[in-house]
Amino acid sequence: MTRWRFATAVLILGGCQVPSDEKFSQLHTGMTEVEVVALLGEPSSRQVAARGRDGTVNVPAFWQYGDNLSTFASGAMFKDQPASDRVWAVYFDAEGRVSRWQRPAWDQ
C-alpha cells in the first residue's frame, strides 16, 4: 500500500512544471494564455479571478508554476488570496493576457 501512495505522489508532483530562469525571463505583458503555455508549459495550478460582492476583481486570475503540497493546498483553501511568494506566478487581465508576473522570494 505504501508503494502505491509513493507512486501516486511521484506522479502528481512529477507533473508540476518549474520554469527555467531563461524561459521565465521571456515573459512579457500582453502575452496570451496559449503563448504562456508554449513558453513555460502547463502550470501546476490555475486560479480564476476572485471577485467581491459587488463584482469587482479583488485578485486577478493567475497561474502558479512549481507548486508543492503546501502551496497547492493553500491555493485550494484560500482562493481569494494572491499567489504564494514560494512559486512562480503569472497574472492575467480580464482579456486573458499577461498583466504581470512574480518570481518566488527565494529566486530574487
C-alpha positions as CSV (number, residue, x, y, z in Angstrom):
1,M,0.0,0.0,0.0
2,T,2.8,2.4,0.9
3,R,4.4,1.9,-2.6
4,W,1.2,2.9,-4.3
5,R,0.9,6.1,-2.2
6,F,4.6,6.9,-3.0
7,A,4.0,6.2,-6.7
8,T,0.9,8.4,-6.8
9,A,2.7,11.3,-5.1
10,V,5.6,11.0,-7.6
11,L,3.2,11.1,-10.5
12,I,1.3,14.1,-9.1
13,L,4.4,16.1,-8.1
14,G,6.4,15.0,-11.1
15,G,3.9,16.7,-13.3
16,C,4.5,20.1,-11.8
17,Q,6.2,22.5,-14.2
18,V,9.1,24.6,-12.9
19,P,10.1,27.1,-15.5
20,S,13.8,27.8,-16.1
21,D,15.0,31.3,-15.3
22,E,15.8,31.7,-19.0
23,K,12.2,30.9,-20.1
24,F,10.6,32.9,-17.3
25,S,12.6,36.0,-18.3
26,Q,11.0,35.8,-21.8
27,L,7.5,36.6,-20.4
28,H,6.1,40.0,-21.4
29,T,2.9,41.8,-20.8
30,G,0.1,41.2,-23.3
31,M,1.0,37.5,-24.0
32,T,-1.9,35.2,-24.4
33,E,-2.5,32.1,-22.3
34,V,-1.6,30.0,-25.3
35,E,1.7,31.8,-25.7
36,V,2.5,31.3,-21.9
37,V,1.8,27.6,-22.2
38,A,4.0,27.3,-25.3
39,L,6.8,29.1,-23.4
40,L,6.5,27.7,-19.9
41,G,4.4,24.6,-20.2
42,E,1.2,23.8,-18.3
43,P,1.0,25.4,-14.9
44,S,0.9,23.3,-11.7
45,S,-2.3,25.2,-10.7
46,R,-4.7,27.8,-12.1
47,Q,-6.8,30.3,-10.1
48,V,-9.7,32.2,-11.5
49,A,-10.2,35.8,-10.6
50,A,-11.6,36.4,-7.1
51,R,-14.4,38.9,-7.2
52,G,-16.0,40.9,-4.4
53,R,-19.7,41.0,-3.7
54,D,-20.1,44.0,-6.0
55,G,-18.4,42.1,-8.8
56,T,-15.1,44.0,-8.7
57,V,-11.9,41.9,-9.1
58,N,-10.1,41.6,-5.8
59,V,-7.4,39.2,-7.1
60,P,-6.8,38.7,-10.8
61,A,-6.6,35.3,-12.4
62,F,-3.2,33.7,-12.1
63,W,-1.3,30.6,-12.8
64,Q,1.3,29.1,-10.5
65,Y,4.4,27.1,-11.5
66,G,6.4,25.0,-9.1
67,D,3.6,24.2,-6.5
68,N,4.4,21.9,-3.7
69,L,1.7,20.3,-1.5
70,S,1.7,23.3,0.8
71,T,1.2,26.0,-1.8
72,F,-1.3,23.8,-3.7
73,A,-3.4,23.2,-0.6
74,S,-3.2,26.9,0.4
75,G,-4.4,27.9,-3.1
76,A,-7.3,25.4,-2.9
77,M,-8.4,26.7,0.6
78,F,-7.8,30.4,0.1
79,K,-9.0,31.2,-3.4
80,D,-9.3,34.9,-2.7
81,Q,-5.6,35.3,-1.9
82,P,-2.8,36.2,-4.4
83,A,-0.2,33.7,-5.4
84,S,2.2,32.4,-2.8
85,D,5.6,34.0,-2.7
86,R,7.1,30.5,-2.9
87,V,6.2,29.8,-6.5
88,W,6.5,31.4,-9.9
89,A,3.2,33.1,-10.8
90,V,1.7,34.7,-14.0
91,Y,-1.2,37.0,-13.6
92,F,-3.8,37.6,-16.4
93,D,-6.1,40.6,-17.1
94,A,-9.8,40.2,-18.0
95,E,-9.0,39.5,-21.6
96,G,-6.7,36.6,-20.7
97,R,-3.4,38.4,-21.4
98,V,-0.4,38.6,-19.1
99,S,-0.6,41.7,-16.9
100,R,2.4,40.9,-14.6
101,W,4.3,38.0,-13.1
102,Q,6.4,37.2,-10.0
103,R,9.3,35.0,-9.1
104,P,9.4,33.1,-5.9
105,A,11.0,35.0,-3.0
106,W,14.0,32.6,-2.9
107,D,14.8,33.4,-6.6
108,Q,15.0,37.2,-6.2
